[in-house]
Amino acid sequence: MKRIKIKTFISTALLASVLFSCSDILEEEPRGIFTPEYFKTEKGVLGGLTSLYAHTRNIYGNGYLYAGMQSGTDEGTWGQNVNVDAKNGDFSGVGNLSSTNNPFGAIWNATFPNINTASGIIENAETVGTISDALVAEARFFRAFDYFLLVQNFGGVPLDLGAGELKFNTSTTRTSVRNTVPEVYTKAIFPDLVKAVADLPDNSRLTGSANKTVARLFLAKAYLTYGWWLENPNNIPTYPQADRIDPDGKTASWYFQEAYNIAADGISLKPSTIGLMDYYYDLNLGLNDRNKEMLLYADHTQGSDLYNGAPVNAFGSGNSPGSFSPWLATWNYTELRSAETSGGAYSFTSVGREAIQAHGRPWTGVAPTHEVIKNTFADKINDSRYDGTFTTAYYGNWQRNGKPTVTTMYNANNLPITMNDPVLTFLDTDNSAIVYPTNAGSSNVGAGTLSGRSDWIVTPTGISRIMYPGLWKLGPYRTDNGNTLGQANATYTRPFPIAKFSELYFIAAEAAVKGATTQSGKSARELINVIRARAGKWRWNNNGRVAKIEDNSAAMVAATPATITIGYILDERSREYFGEGMRWYDLSRTQTWHTRAASYTICGTAKGDHTPVTVNRTIPLTAYLRPIPQGQFDAMEGDVVTYQNPGYN
């Protein structure tokens, strides 16, 4: 796989000029030159504003960053294809995270130019005189959004990019000074988000643009995160060194209460155009992209290379701003084999690479652990989220893969299958009757057999680094496949989720557990049960490909513990947002990463290896801060040694 290297420096922002049209979505028009003078015009300010949305593609959907983010958590580990970023982020002795081996540099590289753009919009809007407060609020939202990303990953970061704190810089500078964590929150993140909540409209001006609800979500989450930082229950180090004292004299309890209040307001004051989808399956179904629950996303489209951020139909190279994160989470199902005749050789690819949610492009880079399948998603009967998250059944598509007239193949136990039958199934539970081969076997992937079943079988304890359920929720969705396999090798043309309305319930519940006084009907348990009740509603069995009209909400609510703990909220968050790149932030915020992700179980990298191995991780407390990328130091003058976070010098 090709690896991107991005050299960054804190200096003049290099802006991709983009313009609005009168349609209801953001549209982009490239310009060869975007000068500071042009940026002082109405078109320049509006173009800069659109670029704030475009920059999210360099972070969300970036497969290398995704591999580093997912691996090392209690959700995932490195896959057989040995992605270097997944190994470096795993902390199990197989990689080395440093300034040069650093997938998290993608965040640093993408955010600072965007922060400068946002500052330019805020400053120039007043000069232009025709830019509304609501549009300026979008720039404030994204400046806070980027600083929030930075402070969570790297600790304190510079507020002065060369022209003064939070000022628009137009000249190259080779020096930089990091502010402390409290300064970043209280000078940048909180003021910008408070102003954004006040000035943004209830309803987005365009599909996918910022509104009051998404600003409330990030303000509540920032308050919650900062409250944890002030409290620091597990003595996690910070950098640059700073006392855990709020400059305004507020306590952690105050921030937890505000997080609760603002999240509760976000739930209560939302417009009718925003809310929970009725079914978890529909939330993630490609047909429903940009739905009412999706508050913010890195947008992509099938309709245009420009608006997609990458060629729509070309062979994807694995570069941002193209979206290729889900490739890393997809195992190589295309190595499955079936026979064309009864008793014949198992030599035909019965499941070809296809541009549908259940399949997609396989890079085998990040694998779920046994604990995810067996413990996190223990309830696969009542709870629809396992079925609405993973691909556990792989159906034949050989009629679209070179055998259009073949109606029957022969599969496990030499039994016939049709295009309506699964070629391979990952079972929900273990079965001692399964027979595995000692190597690749007839399936060519090391899958097992069960008497009387025509599909190859893998049990939860047989999941390995080379073979595991795919991530259906983020799989490709296109409308131009026709009767072909479609553009399975292109970057994905779906929006990548960043924030969902459902998270307001989790933020408020977590703040309540941390001691916030709750409102009537919005206790931690009641809030969590809104999410769990939705999870109990089925209209479709995704992996069975059949209708399933079933309401298990009562059973889901009844199974919720009487007392909600942080651990239970973290469990629920993983069930709700598995594989979306959120997990490290949740574990880092709650200071539970080094304990909850301390070990995991998985089988090996060879076909036919179904022997579970427990792997121990050593996650030092200094790892709660990511390494600043080497490109920053290459472009700096002065003391670069003390600029880096401890543990990476």
C-alpha positions as CSV (number, residue, x, y, z in Angstrom):
1,M,0.0,0.0,0.0
2,K,1.2,3.5,-0.8
3,R,2.0,5.6,2.2
4,I,1.5,9.3,2.3
5,K,4.0,11.7,3.9
6,I,2.8,15.2,4.5
7,K,5.3,17.9,5.6
8,T,3.7,20.6,7.6
9,F,4.5,23.9,9.1
10,I,2.7,26.6,11.0
11,S,2.6,29.5,8.6
12,T,0.4,31.0,6.0
13,A,-2.6,28.9,5.3
14,L,-2.7,27.5,1.8
15,L,-6.3,27.6,0.9
16,A,-8.3,25.7,-1.7
17,S,-10.7,28.3,-3.1
18,V,-14.3,27.2,-3.1
19,L,-17.5,29.0,-3.9
20,F,-21.1,28.6,-3.1
21,S,-23.9,28.1,-5.6
22,C,-27.6,28.4,-5.2
23,S,-28.1,24.6,-4.6
24,D,-28.7,23.2,-1.2
25,I,-25.3,21.6,-0.8
26,L,-21.8,22.9,-0.6
27,E,-20.1,23.2,-4.1
28,E,-16.5,23.8,-4.8
29,E,-14.7,25.6,-7.5
30,P,-10.9,25.4,-7.8
31,R,-8.8,28.6,-8.1
32,G,-5.1,28.7,-9.0
33,I,-4.4,31.5,-6.6
34,F,-6.0,32.5,-3.3
35,T,-4.3,35.6,-2.1
36,P,-4.9,37.5,1.2
37,E,-6.4,40.3,-0.9
38,Y,-8.9,38.0,-2.5
39,F,-9.7,36.7,0.9
40,K,-10.9,40.2,1.9
41,T,-13.7,40.0,-0.7
42,E,-17.1,38.5,-0.2
43,K,-16.4,35.7,-2.6
44,G,-13.1,35.0,-0.9
45,V,-14.6,34.8,2.5
46,L,-17.4,32.5,1.3
47,G,-14.8,30.4,-0.5
48,G,-12.7,30.1,2.6
49,L,-15.9,29.1,4.5
50,T,-16.6,26.2,2.2
51,S,-13.0,25.0,2.5
52,L,-13.6,24.6,6.2
53,Y,-16.0,21.7,5.4
54,A,-13.7,20.3,2.7
55,H,-10.7,19.9,5.1
56,T,-12.5,17.3,7.1
57,R,-11.8,14.8,4.3
58,N,-8.2,14.9,5.2
59,I,-9.0,13.5,8.7
60,Y,-12.1,11.5,8.5
61,G,-11.8,8.7,5.9
62,N,-8.0,8.8,6.0
63,G,-7.2,5.1,6.2
64,Y,-3.8,5.4,7.8
65,L,-5.0,7.7,10.6
66,Y,-8.0,5.3,11.0
67,A,-5.7,2.3,11.3
68,G,-3.8,4.1,14.1
69,M,-6.9,5.2,15.8
70,Q,-8.7,1.9,15.8
71,S,-5.8,-0.3,16.7
72,G,-4.6,-0.2,20.3
73,T,-8.2,0.4,21.6
74,D,-10.5,-2.2,23.0
75,E,-12.2,-2.3,19.6
76,G,-9.4,-3.4,17.3
77,T,-5.9,-4.5,16.6
78,W,-3.7,-4.9,13.5
79,G,-4.7,-7.2,10.7
80,Q,-2.7,-9.7,8.6
81,N,-1.8,-7.2,5.9
82,V,0.5,-5.6,8.5
83,N,-0.4,-2.0,8.1
84,V,2.5,-0.1,9.8
85,D,0.1,2.5,11.4
86,A,-2.1,-0.2,13.0
87,K,1.0,-1.9,14.4
88,N,2.5,1.4,15.7
89,G,-0.8,2.2,17.4
90,D,-1.2,-1.2,19.0
91,F,1.2,-0.9,21.9
92,S,1.7,-4.7,21.9
93,G,5.4,-4.7,21.1
94,V,5.1,-4.9,17.3
95,G,5.5,-1.3,16.4
96,N,7.1,2.0,17.4
97,L,5.1,5.2,17.6
98,S,7.3,8.2,17.1
99,S,7.4,11.6,15.3
100,T,8.2,9.9,12.1
101,N,6.1,6.7,12.5
102,N,3.0,8.7,13.2
103,P,-0.4,8.4,11.6
104,F,-1.8,11.1,14.0
105,G,0.3,13.6,12.1
106,A,-2.6,13.8,9.7
107,I,-4.6,15.6,12.3
108,W,-1.9,18.2,13.0
109,N,-1.3,18.7,9.3
110,A,-4.9,19.2,8.4
111,T,-6.0,21.5,11.2
112,F,-3.6,24.4,11.5
113,P,-4.1,25.7,7.9
114,N,-7.9,25.4,8.5
115,I,-7.7,27.2,11.8
116,N,-5.9,30.1,10.0
117,T,-8.6,30.1,7.4
118,A,-11.3,30.3,10.0
119,S,-9.4,33.2,11.7
120,G,-9.2,35.0,8.4
121,I,-13.0,34.6,7.9
122,I,-13.7,35.9,11.3
123,E,-11.5,38.9,10.8
124,N,-12.3,39.7,7.2
125,A,-16.1,39.3,7.5
126,E,-16.3,42.5,9.5
127,T,-14.3,44.4,6.8
128,V,-16.4,43.0,4.0
129,G,-19.5,44.0,5.8
130,T,-21.9,41.7,4.0
131,I,-21.2,38.4,5.8
132,S,-23.9,37.5,8.4
133,D,-23.1,36.6,12.0
134,A,-24.5,33.1,11.2
135,L,-21.8,32.5,8.5
136,V,-19.1,33.8,10.8
137,A,-20.4,31.4,13.4
138,E,-19.6,28.5,11.0
139,A,-16.0,29.6,11.0
140,R,-16.0,29.9,14.8
141,F,-17.4,26.4,15.0
142,F,-14.7,24.9,12.8
143,R,-11.9,26.8,14.6
144,A,-13.1,25.4,17.9
145,F,-13.7,22.0,16.3
146,D,-10.0,21.8,15.1
147,Y,-8.6,23.1,18.3
148,F,-10.7,20.5,20.2
149,L,-9.2,17.7,18.0
150,L,-5.7,19.0,18.6
151,V,-5.9,19.4,22.4
152,Q,-7.3,15.9,22.8
153,N,-4.5,14.4,20.7
154,F,-1.5,16.5,21.5
155,G,-2.3,18.5,24.7
156,G,-1.5,22.2,24.6
157,V,-1.0,23.7,21.1
158,P,-0.1,27.1,19.7
159,L,-2.9,29.7,19.6
160,D,-0.5,32.2,17.8
161,L,0.3,31.1,14.3
162,G,2.5,34.0,13.6
163,A,0.3,37.1,13.9
164,G,-0.9,36.9,17.5
165,E,-3.3,34.7,19.4
166,L,-6.2,33.6,17.2
167,K,-5.2,36.1,14.5
168,F,-5.1,35.5,10.8
169,N,-1.5,35.0,9.7
170,T,-0.3,35.9,6.1
171,S,3.5,35.6,6.5
172,T,5.7,32.5,7.0
173,T,7.0,32.0,10.5
174,R,9.5,29.3,11.6
175,T,8.9,29.7,15.4
176,S,6.1,28.4,17.5
177,V,5.1,28.3,21.2
178,R,2.6,25.9,22.6
179,N,-0.1,27.2,24.9
180,T,-1.3,25.1,27.8
181,V,-4.4,22.9,27.8
182,P,-6.5,25.3,29.9
183,E,-5.5,28.2,27.6
184,V,-6.6,26.3,24.5
185,Y,-10.0,25.5,26.0
186,T,-10.8,28.8,27.7
187,K,-9.3,31.2,25.1
188,A,-10.3,29.3,21.9
189,I,-12.6,26.3,22.1
190,F,-15.2,27.5,24.6
191,P,-15.6,31.2,23.4
192,D,-15.9,30.1,19.8
193,L,-18.5,27.4,20.5
194,V,-20.5,29.6,22.9
195,K,-20.7,32.2,20.1
196,A,-21.5,29.5,17.5
197,V,-24.4,28.2,19.6
198,A,-25.7,31.8,19.9
199,D,-25.4,32.7,16.2
200,L,-25.9,29.5,14.2
201,P,-29.4,28.8,12.9
202,D,-31.6,26.0,14.2
203,N,-31.7,24.5,10.8
204,S,-28.7,24.2,8.5
205,R,-28.6,26.7,5.7
206,L,-27.3,23.9,3.4
207,T,-27.4,20.2,3.7
208,G,-24.6,19.2,6.0
209,S,-23.6,22.7,7.2
210,A,-23.3,23.6,10.9
211,N,-26.3,24.4,13.0
212,K,-27.1,25.2,16.6
213,T,-27.5,21.5,17.6
214,V,-24.1,20.4,16.4
215,A,-22.5,23.4,18.1
216,R,-24.3,22.4,21.3
217,L,-23.0,18.8,20.9
218,F,-19.4,19.9,20.6
219,L,-19.6,22.5,23.4
220,A,-21.1,19.9,25.7
221,K,-18.5,17.4,24.7
222,A,-15.7,19.9,25.2
223,Y,-17.0,20.8,28.6
224,L,-17.2,17.2,29.5
225,T,-13.7,16.4,28.3
226,Y,-12.2,19.4,30.1
227,G,-14.0,18.4,33.3
228,W,-12.3,15.1,33.2
229,W,-9.0,16.8,32.5
230,L,-9.4,19.1,35.6
231,E,-10.4,16.1,37.7
232,N,-7.6,13.9,36.4
233,P,-8.6,10.8,38.4
234,N,-5.8,8.6,37.1
235,N,-2.9,11.1,37.2
236,I,-2.4,11.3,33.4
237,P,0.4,13.7,32.6
238,T,-0.2,16.8,30.5
239,Y,2.1,19.0,28.3
240,P,3.1,21.7,28.3
241,Q,3.1,21.5,32.1
242,A,0.1,23.2,33.7
243,D,-1.7,23.0,37.0
244,R,-5.1,21.3,36.8
245,I,-6.8,24.6,37.7
246,D,-9.2,26.5,35.6
247,P,-8.1,30.1,34.8
248,D,-11.6,31.3,35.6
249,G,-11.8,29.4,38.9
250,K,-14.5,26.9,37.8
251,T,-14.4,23.4,39.0
252,A,-14.7,20.1,37.2
253,S,-18.2,19.7,38.7
254,W,-19.2,23.0,37.1
255,Y,-18.1,21.8,33.7
256,F,-19.9,18.4,34.1
257,Q,-23.0,20.3,35.0
258,E,-22.7,22.6,32.0
259,A,-22.0,19.6,29.7
260,Y,-25.2,18.0,31.0
261,N,-27.3,21.2,30.6
262,I,-26.1,22.0,27.1
263,A,-26.5,18.4,25.9
264,A,-30.0,18.3,27.4
265,D,-30.8,21.5,25.6
266,G,-29.6,20.0,22.4
267,I,-32.0,17.1,22.9
268,S,-35.0,19.3,23.9
269,L,-34.5,22.3,21.6
270,K,-33.7,20.5,18.4
271,P,-35.8,21.4,15.3
272,S,-38.1,18.8,13.7
273,T,-35.5,18.3,10.9
274,I,-33.1,16.7,13.4
275,G,-33.6,13.6,15.5
276,L,-33.0,9.9,15.9
277,M,-33.7,7.5,13.1
278,D,-36.3,4.9,13.9
279,Y,-34.0,2.0,13.3
280,Y,-30.3,1.6,13.8
281,Y,-30.1,-0.3,10.5
282,D,-31.5,2.7,8.6
283,L,-29.1,5.0,10.3
284,N,-26.2,3.2,8.6
285,L,-27.9,2.2,5.3
286,G,-26.1,3.9,2.4
287,L,-29.5,4.7,0.8
288,N,-30.2,7.0,3.8
289,D,-26.9,8.9,3.9
290,R,-27.1,12.5,5.2
291,N,-30.1,11.6,7.3
292,K,-31.6,13.6,10.2
293,E,-29.4,12.0,12.8
294,M,-26.1,12.9,11.0
295,L,-25.1,16.3,12.3
296,L,-21.7,16.5,10.8
297,Y,-19.8,14.4,8.2
298,A,-16.9,14.6,5.8
299,D,-18.8,14.7,2.6
300,H,-18.2,12.7,-0.6
301,T,-20.3,12.1,-3.7
302,Q,-20.6,9.7,-6.6
303,G,-21.5,12.6,-8.9
304,S,-18.2,14.5,-9.2
305,D,-14.5,13.9,-8.8
306,L,-14.1,17.4,-7.5
307,Y,-16.8,17.3,-4.9
308,N,-15.8,13.7,-3.9
309,G,-12.2,14.8,-3.2
310,A,-10.9,11.9,-5.3
311,P,-11.7,10.2,-8.7
312,V,-15.0,8.5,-8.5
313,N,-14.3,5.8,-11.0
314,A,-10.5,5.4,-11.0
315,F,-8.5,2.8,-9.0
316,G,-8.1,4.3,-5.6
317,S,-4.6,4.9,-4.5
318,G,-5.2,5.2,-0.8
319,N,-4.7,9.0,-0.4
320,S,-6.7,11.7,1.3
321,P,-8.9,13.5,0.7
322,G,-10.3,10.3,-0.8
323,S,-12.2,8.2,1.7
324,F,-10.6,4.8,2.2
325,S,-10.8,4.0,5.9
326,P,-13.2,1.1,5.5
327,W,-10.7,-0.7,3.3
328,L,-8.5,-1.3,6.3
329,A,-11.5,-2.9,8.2
330,T,-12.3,-5.3,5.3
331,W,-10.7,-8.8,5.2
332,N,-9.9,-10.4,1.8
333,Y,-13.2,-12.3,1.3
334,T,-12.3,-12.5,-2.4
335,E,-10.0,-15.4,-1.6
336,L,-13.0,-17.6,-0.9
337,R,-13.4,-20.5,-3.4
338,S,-16.2,-22.8,-4.5
339,A,-16.5,-25.6,-7.1
340,E,-18.4,-25.3,-10.4
341,T,-19.3,-29.0,-10.4
342,S,-20.2,-31.5,-7.7
343,G,-16.9,-33.1,-6.5
344,G,-14.9,-30.7,-8.6
345,A,-12.0,-28.6,-7.7
346,Y,-12.6,-25.6,-5.3
347,S,-11.0,-23.1,-7.7
348,F,-13.6,-20.5,-8.5
349,T,-13.9,-17.1,-6.8
350,S,-17.6,-17.2,-5.8
351,V,-17.5,-13.9,-3.9
352,G,-15.9,-11.2,-6.1
353,R,-14.8,-7.7,-4.9
354,E,-18.0,-5.7,-5.2
355,A,-19.1,-2.1,-4.5
356,I,-21.9,-2.9,-2.1
357,Q,-22.0,-2.2,1.7
358,A,-21.4,-5.9,2.6
359,H,-18.3,-6.2,0.5
360,G,-16.0,-3.4,-0.7
361,R,-12.3,-3.2,-1.1
362,P,-10.3,-5.5,1.2
363,W,-7.0,-4.4,2.8
364,T,-7.1,-6.6,6.0
365,G,-5.5,-3.9,8.1
366,V,-7.5,-3.6,11.3
367,A,-9.3,-6.5,12.9
368,P,-11.9,-6.7,15.7
369,T,-10.9,-8.6,18.8
370,H,-12.7,-11.7,20.2
371,E,-13.9,-9.5,23.1
372,V,-15.7,-7.2,20.7
373,I,-17.6,-10.0,19.1
374,K,-18.3,-12.1,22.3
375,N,-18.6,-9.4,25.0
376,T,-19.3,-6.0,23.6
377,F,-21.9,-7.4,21.2
378,A,-23.0,-10.3,23.5
379,D,-26.7,-9.8,22.8
380,K,-27.2,-10.5,19.1
381,I,-30.8,-11.5,19.5
382,N,-32.5,-8.4,20.9
383,D,-29.9,-5.8,20.0
384,S,-29.9,-4.9,16.3
385,R,-26.5,-3.1,16.4
386,Y,-24.3,-6.1,15.8
387,D,-26.3,-7.0,12.7
388,G,-26.3,-3.3,11.7
389,T,-22.6,-2.9,12.2
390,F,-20.9,-6.0,10.7
391,T,-21.0,-8.1,7.6
392,T,-21.2,-11.7,8.9
393,A,-22.6,-13.4,5.8
394,Y,-20.9,-13.3,2.4
395,Y,-23.2,-14.2,-0.5
396,G,-22.1,-15.4,-3.9
397,N,-21.9,-12.9,-6.8
398,W,-20.4,-15.1,-9.4
399,Q,-23.1,-14.3,-12.0
400,R,-21.7,-10.7,-11.9
401,N,-18.1,-12.1,-11.8
402,G,-17.6,-13.9,-15.1
403,K,-20.2,-16.8,-14.7
404,P,-23.6,-15.2,-15.7
405,T,-25.2,-18.4,-16.7
406,V,-24.1,-20.5,-13.7
407,T,-27.0,-21.0,-11.3
408,T,-25.3,-23.4,-8.9
409,M,-22.0,-23.7,-7.2
410,Y,-20.8,-26.4,-4.8
411,N,-19.5,-25.3,-1.5
412,A,-18.9,-26.7,2.0
413,N,-19.6,-30.4,2.4
414,N,-19.9,-30.5,-1.5
415,L,-23.4,-29.1,-1.1
416,P,-25.0,-26.9,-3.7
417,I,-25.5,-23.1,-3.3
418,T,-27.2,-20.5,-5.4
419,M,-26.7,-16.8,-5.6
420,N,-29.3,-16.5,-2.7
421,D,-27.2,-18.6,-0.3
422,P,-24.2,-17.5,1.8
423,V,-20.8,-18.8,0.8
424,L,-19.3,-18.1,4.2
425,T,-20.9,-17.2,7.6
426,F,-19.5,-15.9,10.8
427,L,-21.6,-17.6,13.5
428,D,-23.0,-15.5,16.4
429,T,-21.9,-18.1,18.9
430,D,-19.3,-20.8,19.2
431,N,-20.1,-24.4,18.1
432,S,-17.9,-27.3,19.2
433,A,-19.0,-29.4,16.2
434,I,-17.2,-27.2,13.7
435,V,-14.3,-28.8,11.8
436,Y,-11.5,-26.5,10.8
437,P,-8.7,-27.5,8.3
438,T,-5.1,-27.2,9.4
439,N,-4.4,-24.7,6.6
440,A,-6.3,-22.9,3.9
441,G,-8.5,-25.9,3.2
442,S,-11.1,-26.2,0.4
443,S,-12.5,-22.8,1.2
444,N,-9.0,-21.3,0.6
445,V,-9.3,-19.1,3.6
446,G,-9.1,-21.7,6.4
447,A,-12.9,-21.7,7.2
448,G,-14.5,-24.7,8.8
449,T,-17.5,-26.8,8.1
450,L,-20.6,-28.0,10.0
451,S,-22.5,-31.1,9.0
452,G,-25.4,-30.4,6.8
453,R,-24.5,-26.8,6.0
454,S,-23.4,-25.6,2.6
455,D,-21.7,-22.4,3.8
456,W,-18.1,-22.2,5.2
457,I,-18.2,-21.4,8.9
458,V,-16.2,-19.4,11.3
459,T,-17.0,-19.1,15.0
460,P,-16.3,-16.1,17.3
461,T,-13.3,-17.9,18.9
462,G,-12.0,-18.7,15.3
463,I,-11.8,-15.0,14.3
464,S,-8.2,-14.1,13.3
465,R,-6.1,-11.3,12.0
466,I,-6.7,-12.6,8.5
467,M,-10.4,-13.4,8.7
468,Y,-13.1,-11.4,10.6
469,P,-16.5,-9.9,10.1
470,G,-16.4,-6.8,7.8
471,L,-17.6,-3.3,8.8
472,W,-20.9,-3.1,7.0
473,K,-21.9,0.2,8.4
474,L,-19.1,2.1,6.6
475,G,-19.1,-0.1,3.4
476,P,-19.5,1.4,-0.1
477,Y,-22.8,2.5,-1.5
478,R,-23.2,3.4,-5.2
479,T,-26.1,3.7,-7.6
480,D,-24.2,2.9,-10.8
481,N,-23.3,-0.7,-10.3
482,G,-26.0,-2.0,-12.6
483,N,-25.6,-5.8,-13.1
484,T,-21.9,-5.6,-12.5
485,L,-19.6,-5.6,-9.5
486,G,-19.3,-1.8,-9.8
487,Q,-16.4,0.4,-8.9
488,A,-15.2,-1.7,-6.0
489,N,-11.6,-0.3,-6.2
490,A,-12.4,3.4,-6.2
491,T,-12.4,5.5,-3.0
492,Y,-15.7,5.5,-1.2
493,T,-18.3,8.1,-2.3
494,R,-20.3,8.1,1.0
495,P,-20.1,10.8,3.6
496,F,-17.9,9.7,6.6
497,P,-19.7,10.3,9.9
498,I,-18.2,12.8,12.4
499,A,-21.1,13.5,14.8
500,K,-24.5,12.1,15.3
501,F,-27.5,13.5,17.2
502,S,-27.5,10.3,19.4
503,E,-24.3,11.4,21.0
504,L,-26.1,14.1,23.0
505,Y,-27.8,11.4,25.0
506,F,-24.4,9.8,25.8
507,I,-22.8,13.1,26.7
508,A,-25.6,14.0,29.1
509,A,-25.6,10.5,30.6
510,E,-21.9,10.6,31.2
511,A,-22.1,14.1,32.8
512,A,-24.9,12.8,35.1
513,V,-22.7,9.9,36.2
514,K,-20.0,12.5,37.0
515,G,-22.4,14.2,39.4
516,A,-24.5,16.6,37.3
517,T,-28.0,17.4,38.6
518,T,-30.4,15.9,36.1
519,Q,-33.7,17.0,34.7
520,S,-37.0,15.1,35.0
521,G,-37.0,12.3,32.5
522,K,-33.3,12.7,31.7
523,S,-31.4,10.6,34.3
524,A,-28.4,8.7,33.1
525,R,-30.4,5.5,32.8
526,E,-33.4,7.1,31.0
527,L,-31.1,8.7,28.5
528,I,-29.2,5.5,27.8
529,N,-32.5,3.7,27.5
530,V,-33.6,5.9,24.7
531,I,-30.7,4.6,22.7
532,R,-31.1,1.0,23.8
533,A,-34.8,1.1,23.0
534,R,-34.1,2.2,19.5
535,A,-31.4,-0.6,19.2
536,G,-34.1,-3.2,20.0
537,K,-36.2,-2.3,17.0
538,W,-35.7,-4.3,13.9
539,R,-37.3,-4.0,10.4
540,W,-34.6,-5.9,8.5
541,N,-32.2,-8.8,9.2
542,N,-29.2,-7.3,7.4
543,N,-27.0,-10.4,7.2
544,G,-30.0,-12.7,6.6
545,R,-31.2,-10.4,3.8
546,V,-34.8,-10.9,4.9
547,A,-37.5,-8.7,6.6
548,K,-37.5,-8.9,10.4
549,I,-40.3,-6.9,12.0
550,E,-39.5,-7.2,15.7
551,D,-39.6,-4.8,18.7
552,N,-37.3,-5.9,21.5
553,S,-37.2,-2.5,23.1
554,A,-38.8,-3.7,26.3
555,A,-36.2,-6.4,26.7
556,M,-33.4,-4.0,26.0
557,V,-34.6,-1.5,28.6
558,A,-35.2,-4.2,31.2
559,A,-31.6,-5.4,30.7
560,T,-30.2,-2.0,31.4
561,P,-28.6,-1.9,34.9
562,A,-30.3,0.1,37.6
563,T,-27.1,2.1,38.2
564,I,-25.3,3.4,35.2
565,T,-21.5,3.6,35.4
566,I,-18.8,5.1,33.2
567,G,-17.9,1.6,32.2
568,Y,-21.4,0.8,31.1
569,I,-21.6,4.0,29.1
570,L,-18.3,3.1,27.4
571,D,-19.8,-0.3,26.5
572,E,-22.9,1.3,25.1
573,R,-20.8,3.9,23.1
574,S,-18.9,1.1,21.5
575,R,-22.0,-0.7,20.5
576,E,-23.4,2.5,19.0
577,Y,-20.3,3.9,17.3
578,F,-18.1,0.8,16.7
579,G,-15.5,1.3,14.0
580,E,-16.2,5.0,13.5
581,G,-12.9,6.2,14.9
582,M,-14.4,7.6,18.1
583,R,-13.1,4.9,20.5
584,W,-9.7,6.3,21.5
585,Y,-11.3,9.7,22.3
586,D,-13.7,8.0,24.6
587,L,-11.1,6.0,26.4
588,S,-8.7,8.9,26.6
589,R,-11.3,11.3,27.9
590,T,-12.3,8.9,30.7
591,Q,-8.7,8.0,31.4
592,T,-9.5,4.3,31.0
593,W,-7.5,3.5,27.8
594,H,-4.5,1.9,29.6
595,T,-6.8,-0.4,31.6
596,R,-9.7,-1.3,29.2
597,A,-7.3,-1.9,26.3
598,A,-4.6,-3.7,28.3
599,S,-5.2,-7.1,26.7
600,Y,-7.1,-8.7,23.9
601,T,-7.7,-12.1,22.3
602,I,-7.4,-13.0,18.6
603,C,-6.1,-15.8,16.4
604,G,-3.1,-15.5,14.2
605,T,-2.2,-14.3,10.7
606,A,-2.2,-17.7,8.9
607,K,-5.1,-19.3,7.0
608,G,-6.4,-22.1,9.2
609,D,-5.1,-20.6,12.5
610,H,-8.0,-20.7,14.9
611,T,-6.1,-20.9,18.1
612,P,-6.9,-17.9,20.3
613,V,-3.9,-16.0,21.7
614,T,-4.2,-13.4,24.5
615,V,-2.0,-10.4,23.7
616,N,-0.9,-7.9,26.4
617,R,-0.4,-4.3,25.7
618,T,1.8,-1.8,27.6
619,I,0.3,1.6,27.3
620,P,2.3,4.2,29.1
621,L,0.5,7.2,30.6
622,T,2.6,9.5,28.3
623,A,0.9,7.9,25.3
624,Y,-2.3,9.7,26.2
625,L,-0.7,12.5,24.2
626,R,0.2,11.7,20.6
627,P,3.6,12.5,19.0
628,I,3.8,15.8,17.1
629,P,4.8,14.9,13.5
630,Q,8.4,15.3,12.4
631,G,7.5,17.8,9.6
632,Q,6.7,20.4,12.2
633,F,10.2,20.2,13.6
634,D,11.8,20.1,10.1
635,A,10.2,23.5,9.5
636,M,11.0,25.1,12.8
637,E,13.9,27.0,14.2
638,G,14.9,27.2,17.9
639,D,14.2,24.8,20.7
640,V,12.4,21.8,19.0
641,V,13.3,19.3,21.7
642,T,11.0,20.7,24.4
643,Y,8.3,21.3,21.8
644,Q,7.7,17.5,21.5
645,N,5.5,15.6,23.9
646,P,7.3,13.6,26.6
647,G,8.0,10.0,25.6
648,Y,8.7,10.7,22.0
649,N,12.0,12.7,22.2
